[in-house]
Amino acid sequence: MTEIKYSIAVIGGTGALGFGLAARWAKAGHGIIIGSRAQESADRGAERLAALVPGATVSGLENGAAAAAAEVVVLTVPFANQAPMLEAIHAGCQGKIMVDVTVPLLPPKVRTVHLPPHGSAASGAQIALGEGVRVVSAFQNVAADHLTDLGHDIDCDILVCGNDPDARAVVVGLAEDASMRAWHAGRIENSVVAEALTSTLIFINNRYKIAGAGIRITGTPGPAENGGS
C-alpha cells in the first residue's frame, strides 16, 4: 500500500474499466472523483461506488471539473473519445500526473492491432496535453470484470510507461494498491507494446475461451536500476 493517499479523478469512471479501478483505489483509501460527461451520471456513479465501498471518500463531477479537482487524473475512455476528452480535461491536468488507459481499438476489428498516428494512444495524449502534464500509460491489459470483483485476485502484470520515472513510480504504487503487480517499462513510446497486446489478448480470449487473459513478467528481480529513462 502506498503511504500517500491521493485524490484521483477517474474520467470515464462510470464505465466498466474506470469504475473497477476506482473501486479498488477507494478500497485502498484514496479519495475518488467519478468523472462523467453529465453531472447526473457522475452522481449516480459516485452513489454506486459509495455503496460498493462503504466509508470511501467519493464524489462525482463533470469531466473537466473532476480533472481540475484531483491530484491524479486517470483517463478510461474508448479510443474514439480520447481526443475530445483530452481537450475537455486539458486545463485541469496541467501540473499533474495523467494516467492514460486508452487502447487504440477500431471496432469491429478489435482483435487486430491498430497503431495510431503517433505510434501509441499514450504518446498522442502526451503531445496533446503538453509538457506540463506527466502522462503515464498503464492498465491496458487487465480485464474490467476482474477489477470490479474486489475479492478477485488479479492474475495479470501491469506495464507502466512514461517519460518521468517519478510519475511512473506513483502509478506503480497505485497498481499495487489495486492488488496488481506493476513494472516500469520505459518511456511513453513503449506504451505501444501494452496497447497492441490488448488486441492480441482479445484474440486469445476468443480463441481459447479464457475469461480475461493477461500477461506475467517472469524472472526474479534484482536491485532496481534507475539509469536511462
C-alpha positions as CSV (number, residue, x, y, z in Angstrom):
1,M,0.0,0.0,0.0
2,T,1.3,3.5,-0.8
3,E,1.8,5.8,2.1
4,I,0.4,8.8,0.3
5,K,-3.4,8.8,-0.3
6,Y,-4.3,10.7,-3.5
7,S,-7.4,12.4,-4.8
8,I,-7.9,10.6,-8.0
9,A,-10.3,11.7,-10.8
10,V,-11.4,8.7,-13.0
11,I,-12.5,10.2,-16.3
12,G,-15.0,7.8,-17.7
13,G,-15.5,6.4,-14.2
14,T,-19.0,5.2,-15.0
15,G,-17.7,2.6,-17.5
16,A,-16.6,-0.9,-16.5
17,L,-12.9,-0.3,-16.5
18,G,-12.9,3.1,-14.9
19,F,-15.4,2.0,-12.2
20,G,-13.3,-1.1,-11.4
21,L,-10.1,0.9,-11.0
22,A,-12.0,3.5,-8.9
23,A,-13.4,0.8,-6.7
24,R,-10.0,-0.8,-5.9
25,W,-8.5,2.6,-5.2
26,A,-11.4,3.6,-3.0
27,K,-10.9,0.4,-1.0
28,A,-7.2,1.2,-0.6
29,G,-8.2,4.6,1.0
30,H,-7.7,7.0,-1.9
31,G,-10.3,9.7,-2.5
32,I,-12.2,9.1,-5.7
33,I,-13.9,11.6,-8.1
34,I,-16.0,9.9,-10.6
35,G,-15.9,11.9,-13.9
36,S,-18.6,11.8,-16.5
37,R,-19.9,13.9,-19.3
38,A,-23.0,14.8,-17.3
39,Q,-23.3,15.7,-13.6
40,E,-26.3,13.3,-13.1
41,S,-24.3,10.4,-14.5
42,A,-21.3,11.2,-12.3
43,D,-23.5,11.4,-9.2
44,R,-25.0,8.0,-10.0
45,G,-21.6,6.5,-10.4
46,A,-20.4,8.0,-7.1
47,E,-23.5,6.6,-5.3
48,R,-22.9,3.2,-6.8
49,L,-19.2,3.3,-5.7
50,A,-20.1,4.5,-2.2
51,A,-22.5,1.6,-1.8
52,L,-19.8,-0.9,-3.0
53,V,-17.1,0.5,-0.8
54,P,-18.7,1.8,2.5
55,G,-16.8,4.6,4.1
56,A,-14.9,5.6,1.0
57,T,-14.4,9.2,0.1
58,V,-16.3,9.5,-3.2
59,S,-17.8,12.3,-5.2
60,G,-19.0,12.9,-8.8
61,L,-18.2,15.7,-11.2
62,E,-18.4,16.6,-14.8
63,N,-15.1,15.5,-16.5
64,G,-13.4,18.9,-16.7
65,A,-14.3,19.8,-13.2
66,A,-13.2,16.3,-12.0
67,A,-9.8,16.7,-13.6
68,A,-9.3,20.2,-12.0
69,A,-10.3,18.9,-8.5
70,A,-8.0,15.9,-8.4
71,E,-4.3,15.4,-7.8
72,V,-4.0,12.4,-10.2
73,V,-6.2,12.1,-13.3
74,V,-7.0,8.7,-14.9
75,L,-8.4,8.6,-18.5
76,T,-10.5,5.5,-19.1
77,V,-12.5,6.1,-22.3
78,P,-12.7,4.4,-25.7
79,F,-10.1,5.4,-28.3
80,A,-12.8,7.2,-30.4
81,N,-13.4,9.5,-27.4
82,Q,-9.8,10.1,-26.4
83,A,-9.1,13.2,-28.4
84,P,-12.2,15.2,-27.4
85,M,-11.8,14.1,-23.8
86,L,-8.2,15.3,-23.7
87,E,-9.4,18.7,-24.9
88,A,-12.0,18.7,-22.2
89,I,-9.6,17.9,-19.4
90,H,-6.6,19.8,-20.8
91,A,-6.6,22.7,-18.3
92,G,-7.4,20.5,-15.3
93,C,-4.5,18.2,-16.0
94,Q,-1.7,20.8,-16.0
95,G,1.0,20.2,-13.5
96,K,-0.4,16.7,-12.7
97,I,0.1,13.1,-13.5
98,M,-2.4,11.9,-16.1
99,V,-2.7,8.1,-16.4
100,D,-3.9,7.1,-19.9
101,V,-5.6,3.7,-20.1
102,T,-6.6,4.2,-23.7
103,V,-6.3,1.3,-26.2
104,P,-6.5,2.2,-29.9
105,L,-9.2,-0.4,-30.8
106,L,-11.1,0.0,-34.1
107,P,-14.4,-1.9,-33.9
108,P,-15.4,-4.2,-35.2
109,K,-11.8,-5.5,-35.8
110,V,-10.8,-5.3,-32.2
111,R,-8.7,-8.5,-32.5
112,T,-6.3,-6.8,-35.0
113,V,-3.6,-4.4,-33.8
114,H,-4.1,-0.7,-34.9
115,L,-1.3,1.8,-34.5
116,P,-2.5,5.4,-34.2
117,P,-0.6,8.3,-35.9
118,H,1.8,8.9,-33.0
119,G,2.6,5.3,-32.6
120,S,0.5,4.8,-29.4
121,A,-2.5,6.4,-27.9
122,A,-0.5,7.5,-24.8
123,S,2.1,9.3,-27.0
124,G,-0.7,11.2,-28.6
125,A,-2.0,12.1,-25.2
126,Q,1.4,13.4,-24.1
127,I,1.6,15.6,-27.3
128,A,-2.0,16.9,-26.8
129,L,-1.6,17.8,-23.2
130,G,1.9,19.2,-23.4
131,E,5.0,19.0,-21.3
132,G,3.2,20.5,-18.3
133,V,1.5,17.1,-17.8
134,R,3.3,13.9,-16.9
135,V,1.4,11.3,-18.9
136,V,1.8,7.7,-17.8
137,S,0.4,4.7,-19.7
138,A,-0.9,1.7,-17.7
139,F,-3.7,-0.8,-17.1
140,Q,-4.5,-1.7,-20.7
141,N,-4.2,-5.4,-20.3
142,V,-6.4,-6.1,-17.2
143,A,-10.0,-7.3,-17.6
144,A,-12.6,-4.8,-16.3
145,D,-14.8,-7.6,-14.9
146,H,-12.0,-8.8,-12.7
147,L,-11.4,-5.3,-11.3
148,T,-15.0,-4.8,-10.2
149,D,-14.9,-8.0,-8.3
150,L,-13.0,-6.7,-5.3
151,G,-12.4,-10.3,-4.0
152,H,-10.8,-11.4,-7.3
153,D,-7.0,-12.0,-7.3
154,I,-5.8,-10.1,-10.4
155,D,-3.6,-12.6,-12.3
156,C,-2.1,-10.0,-14.6
157,D,1.0,-7.8,-14.5
158,I,0.8,-4.1,-15.5
159,L,3.3,-2.4,-17.8
160,V,3.9,1.3,-16.8
161,C,5.3,3.6,-19.4
162,G,6.1,7.3,-19.2
163,N,8.9,9.9,-19.6
164,D,9.0,10.8,-15.9
165,P,10.4,8.0,-13.7
166,D,8.9,9.6,-10.5
167,A,5.4,9.7,-12.2
168,R,5.8,6.1,-13.2
169,A,6.7,5.2,-9.6
170,V,3.4,6.8,-8.4
171,V,1.4,4.7,-10.9
172,V,3.3,1.5,-9.9
173,G,2.3,2.2,-6.4
174,L,-1.4,2.8,-7.4
175,A,-1.3,-0.6,-9.3
176,E,-0.1,-2.2,-6.1
177,D,-2.9,-0.5,-4.1
178,A,-5.3,-2.1,-6.6
179,S,-3.8,-5.6,-5.9
180,M,-1.7,-5.8,-9.1
181,R,2.0,-6.2,-9.7
182,A,3.4,-3.4,-12.0
183,W,6.7,-2.9,-13.8
184,H,8.5,0.2,-15.0
185,A,8.5,-0.4,-18.8
186,G,10.3,2.7,-20.1
187,R,9.4,5.9,-21.9
188,I,5.9,6.8,-23.2
189,E,6.8,5.5,-26.7
190,N,7.0,1.9,-25.2
191,S,3.3,2.1,-24.5
192,V,2.7,0.8,-28.0
193,V,3.6,-2.7,-26.6
194,A,0.9,-2.7,-23.9
195,E,-1.7,-1.2,-26.2
196,A,-1.0,-3.6,-29.0
197,L,-1.1,-6.5,-26.6
198,T,-4.7,-5.8,-25.9
199,S,-5.9,-6.8,-29.3
200,T,-3.8,-9.9,-29.1
201,L,-5.3,-10.8,-25.7
202,I,-8.8,-10.3,-27.1
203,F,-8.0,-12.7,-29.8
204,I,-6.6,-15.2,-27.3
205,N,-9.6,-14.8,-25.1
206,N,-11.9,-15.6,-28.0
207,R,-9.8,-18.4,-29.5
208,Y,-9.3,-20.3,-26.2
209,K,-12.4,-19.2,-24.3
210,I,-10.4,-17.6,-21.5
211,A,-12.2,-15.1,-19.2
212,G,-9.7,-12.3,-19.2
213,A,-6.2,-13.5,-20.4
214,G,-3.3,-11.4,-19.1
215,I,0.5,-11.2,-19.1
216,R,3.1,-12.1,-16.5
217,I,6.8,-10.9,-16.4
218,T,9.0,-13.9,-15.5
219,G,12.3,-13.9,-13.7
220,T,13.5,-12.8,-10.3
221,P,14.1,-9.0,-10.0
222,G,17.4,-7.8,-8.7
223,P,18.2,-4.3,-7.5
224,A,16.2,-1.7,-9.4
225,E,18.2,0.2,-12.0
226,N,17.4,3.9,-12.3
227,G,19.6,4.5,-15.2
228,G,18.3,5.7,-18.6
229,S,14.8,7.0,-18.6
